[in-house]
Amino acid sequence: MIRKFHDANKNHSSVQIWSTGSPLREFPHGDDFADALYFELNSKLDVHLFKILDQHLN
């Protein structure tokens, strides 16, 4: 999509996007990721609570 917007801006044309608006994607902030990683690494639990590496960082 970024390329479509870039090309449209360069060519002075428009971009059409089709979506329902219902899908959500979570983007954790870098500080939140650092806090979660610190907690996970210092945890004495036998199970891991977070699945943080599948996320995108802002």
Helices and strands as residue ranges (DSSP letters): H 2-10, H 30-42
